[in-house]
């Protein structure tokens, strides 16, 4: 059982920008730049491990994020794809709180800072894999986030069509795919909606233009429906209202 009263019941352990490990009360660190800090723990592999430990290179921060499973990697990618996310970190801090069985700790999977200043704490766990201890940890984390003025989300499986489309665009997320002269031409061509391949061919050689086009779709300077069909030659593309 979680024993929750006020913010002083929570402590947060994290590694600051200078590499110093700190443990303070929640009220003392809610404004910390968790979206830019190193992970609070190191994830190690072991024989028979069911999850997959790897890194995801985030375009948002232009650096690696530590993820422990394919599902975590998928959600790291979706957060990275969100144009409103300006800061993103994995394993951002360890939260401590009192219970009747003693003090417990939990490390959320991600912390994101949004353009409006909102902090977002994310735990990745499918619905069918939530044990009682997990539910307790998520409840405590949600309560701490509420006190800190952050938003908490527990996320699970990702829609297959959306995942396939964003995974494709993520292959073009690196800034090396941005060519300013083609970017401007593509923004002009897609000022009115046009089919993906047809619009690319109006700019130049399709093989040269498509990587830039996909990069602009990743940055959401161009918009395409990613939810209702797999991205293809006839997908309708237009200039987006927002992007980065």
C-alpha positions as CSV (number, residue, x, y, z in Angstrom):
1,X,0.0,0.0,0.0
2,X,1.2,3.5,-0.9
3,X,1.4,6.0,2.0
4,X,0.9,9.4,0.3
5,X,0.3,12.7,2.0
6,X,2.3,15.6,0.6
7,X,5.3,16.4,-1.6
8,X,7.7,16.0,1.3
9,X,6.8,12.3,1.3
10,X,8.6,11.9,-2.1
11,X,12.3,12.0,-2.7
12,X,14.0,12.2,-6.1
13,X,17.4,10.8,-7.0
14,X,19.0,12.0,-10.2
15,X,22.3,12.9,-11.9
16,X,22.7,16.6,-12.6
17,X,24.3,18.3,-15.6
18,X,27.7,18.2,-13.9
19,X,27.4,14.5,-13.3
20,X,26.8,14.8,-9.6
21,X,24.3,12.3,-8.1
22,X,21.7,14.1,-6.0
23,X,18.8,13.0,-3.7
24,X,16.4,15.7,-2.7
25,X,12.8,16.3,-1.9
26,X,10.4,16.5,-4.8
27,X,9.6,20.1,-4.0
28,X,13.3,21.0,-4.5
29,X,13.7,19.7,-8.0
30,X,10.5,20.0,-9.9
31,X,12.0,22.7,-12.1
32,X,15.1,20.7,-12.9
33,X,15.9,20.2,-16.6
34,X,15.2,16.4,-16.5
35,X,14.7,16.4,-20.3
36,X,18.4,17.1,-20.8
37,X,20.0,15.1,-17.9
38,X,21.9,11.8,-18.1
39,X,20.2,8.5,-17.0
40,X,20.0,7.8,-13.3
41,X,20.9,4.2,-13.7
42,X,22.8,1.9,-16.1
43,X,20.9,-1.0,-17.6
44,X,22.9,-4.2,-17.9
45,X,22.3,-7.2,-20.1
46,X,22.2,-10.7,-18.6
47,X,21.8,-14.3,-19.9
48,X,18.3,-15.3,-20.7
49,X,17.1,-11.6,-20.8
50,X,13.6,-11.3,-22.4
51,X,13.8,-7.6,-23.2
52,X,16.2,-6.0,-25.6
53,X,18.6,-3.4,-24.3
54,X,19.7,-0.9,-26.9
55,X,20.0,2.8,-27.7
56,X,17.8,5.1,-29.7
57,X,19.3,8.1,-31.3
58,X,16.9,11.0,-30.7
59,X,16.7,13.9,-33.2
60,X,15.2,16.1,-30.4
61,X,18.4,16.1,-28.4
62,X,20.8,14.8,-31.0
63,X,22.0,12.1,-28.6
64,X,21.3,8.5,-27.5
65,X,18.5,7.4,-25.3
66,X,18.8,4.1,-23.3
67,X,15.8,1.8,-23.9
68,X,15.2,-1.7,-22.5
69,X,12.8,-3.2,-25.0
70,X,11.5,-2.8,-28.5
71,X,8.3,-1.3,-27.1
72,X,10.3,1.4,-25.2
73,X,12.2,2.1,-28.4
74,X,8.9,2.6,-30.2
75,X,7.7,5.1,-27.6
76,X,11.0,6.9,-27.5
77,X,10.6,7.3,-31.3
78,X,7.0,8.6,-31.0
79,X,8.1,11.1,-28.4
80,X,11.0,12.1,-30.6
81,X,8.5,12.5,-33.5
82,X,6.3,14.9,-31.5
83,X,7.2,18.5,-32.6
84,X,6.1,19.8,-29.3
85,X,8.8,17.8,-27.4
86,X,11.9,20.0,-26.9
87,X,13.7,17.8,-24.3
88,X,13.8,14.1,-23.9
89,X,15.6,11.8,-21.5
90,X,15.4,8.1,-20.6
91,X,15.7,6.7,-17.0
92,X,15.5,10.4,-15.8
93,X,15.3,9.9,-12.1
94,X,14.5,7.5,-9.3
95,X,11.4,8.4,-7.2
96,X,11.2,7.2,-3.6
97,X,8.1,7.1,-1.4
98,X,7.0,5.4,1.9
99,X,4.8,2.3,2.0
100,X,3.7,0.1,4.9
101,X,6.5,-2.3,3.7
102,X,9.1,0.3,3.8
103,X,10.5,2.9,1.3
104,X,10.0,2.0,-2.3
105,X,11.7,3.3,-5.5
106,X,10.8,3.5,-9.1
107,X,12.6,4.8,-12.2
108,X,10.2,6.0,-15.0
109,X,11.1,5.3,-18.5
110,X,11.1,8.8,-20.0
111,X,10.9,12.5,-19.1
112,X,9.9,14.9,-21.9
113,X,9.8,18.7,-21.8
114,X,7.2,20.2,-24.1
115,X,7.4,23.6,-25.9
116,X,4.8,25.1,-23.5
117,X,7.0,24.2,-20.5
118,X,5.0,21.2,-19.4
119,X,6.9,18.2,-18.0
120,X,5.7,14.8,-19.1
121,X,6.7,11.5,-17.3
122,X,6.1,8.3,-19.3
123,X,6.1,4.7,-18.2
124,X,6.0,2.0,-20.8
125,X,4.1,-1.2,-19.9
126,X,1.4,-3.2,-21.8
127,X,-1.9,-3.6,-20.1
128,X,-1.4,-7.4,-19.7
129,X,1.9,-7.1,-17.9
130,X,1.0,-4.9,-15.0
131,X,1.6,-6.7,-11.7
132,X,0.4,-5.3,-8.3
133,X,3.8,-3.8,-7.6
134,X,3.8,-2.1,-11.0
135,X,0.3,-0.7,-10.4
136,X,1.5,0.7,-7.0
137,X,4.6,2.3,-8.6
138,X,2.5,3.9,-11.4
139,X,0.0,5.2,-8.8
140,X,2.8,6.8,-6.7
141,X,4.5,8.2,-9.8
142,X,1.2,9.8,-11.0
143,X,0.6,11.3,-7.6
144,X,4.2,12.8,-7.5
145,X,3.7,14.2,-11.0
146,X,0.5,15.8,-10.0
147,X,2.3,17.5,-7.1
148,X,5.1,18.6,-9.3
149,X,2.9,20.0,-12.0
150,X,3.9,17.4,-14.5
151,X,1.7,15.1,-16.5
152,X,2.0,11.3,-16.2
153,X,1.3,8.7,-18.9
154,X,1.5,5.0,-18.8
155,X,1.6,3.7,-22.4
156,X,1.4,0.3,-24.0
157,X,1.0,-1.2,-27.5
158,X,1.2,1.1,-30.5
159,X,-1.1,1.0,-33.4
160,X,0.5,-1.1,-36.1
161,X,-0.1,1.3,-39.0
162,X,1.1,4.4,-37.1
163,X,4.1,2.5,-35.9
164,X,5.1,1.3,-39.4
165,X,4.8,4.8,-40.8
166,X,6.7,6.6,-38.1
167,X,9.4,3.9,-38.2
168,X,9.9,4.6,-41.9
169,X,10.1,8.4,-41.4
170,X,12.5,7.9,-38.4
171,X,15.0,6.5,-40.9
172,X,15.3,10.0,-42.2
173,X,15.3,11.9,-38.9
174,X,19.0,12.8,-39.0
175,X,19.7,16.4,-40.0
176,X,22.0,15.2,-42.9
177,X,18.8,14.7,-44.9
178,X,17.9,18.4,-44.8
179,X,18.9,20.1,-48.0
180,X,17.7,23.8,-47.8
181,X,17.2,24.3,-51.6
182,X,15.1,21.1,-51.9
183,X,13.3,21.9,-48.7
184,X,12.0,25.2,-50.0
185,X,11.0,23.7,-53.3
186,X,9.0,20.9,-51.6
187,X,7.2,23.4,-49.3
188,X,6.2,25.3,-52.4
189,X,5.0,22.2,-54.3
190,X,3.0,20.9,-51.4
191,X,1.4,24.3,-50.6
192,X,-1.6,22.6,-52.3
193,X,-2.1,18.9,-51.4
194,X,-0.4,16.5,-53.9
195,X,0.5,12.8,-54.1
196,X,3.8,12.0,-52.5
197,X,5.7,10.7,-55.5
198,X,4.1,13.1,-58.0
199,X,5.0,16.1,-55.8
200,X,8.6,14.8,-55.4
201,X,9.0,14.4,-59.2
202,X,7.8,18.0,-59.7
203,X,10.9,19.1,-57.7
204,X,13.5,16.9,-59.4
205,X,14.9,13.4,-59.5
206,X,12.7,11.3,-57.3
207,X,15.6,9.3,-55.7
208,X,17.3,12.5,-54.7
209,X,14.2,14.3,-53.5
210,X,12.4,11.6,-51.5
211,X,14.9,11.5,-48.6
212,X,14.4,15.3,-48.1
213,X,10.7,14.9,-48.4
214,X,10.6,12.1,-45.7
215,X,12.8,14.3,-43.5
216,X,10.3,17.1,-43.8
217,X,7.5,14.7,-42.9
218,X,9.5,13.6,-39.9
219,X,9.9,17.2,-38.8
220,X,6.2,17.7,-39.6
221,X,6.9,20.7,-41.8
222,X,4.9,18.6,-44.3
223,X,1.8,16.6,-43.2
224,X,0.4,13.2,-44.3
225,X,-2.1,11.0,-42.7
226,X,-0.1,8.4,-40.8
227,X,-3.0,6.7,-39.0
228,X,-5.3,5.4,-41.7
229,X,-3.0,3.8,-44.2
230,X,0.6,2.8,-44.9
231,X,2.7,5.6,-46.4
232,X,3.0,5.1,-50.2
233,X,3.3,6.8,-53.6
234,X,-0.2,8.0,-53.6
235,X,-0.4,9.3,-50.0
236,X,-1.6,12.9,-50.0
237,X,0.9,15.4,-48.6
238,X,0.5,19.1,-47.8
239,X,2.3,21.8,-45.9
240,X,1.7,21.4,-42.1
241,X,0.4,24.2,-39.9
242,X,3.1,23.5,-37.3
243,X,6.5,21.7,-37.3
244,X,10.1,22.1,-36.3
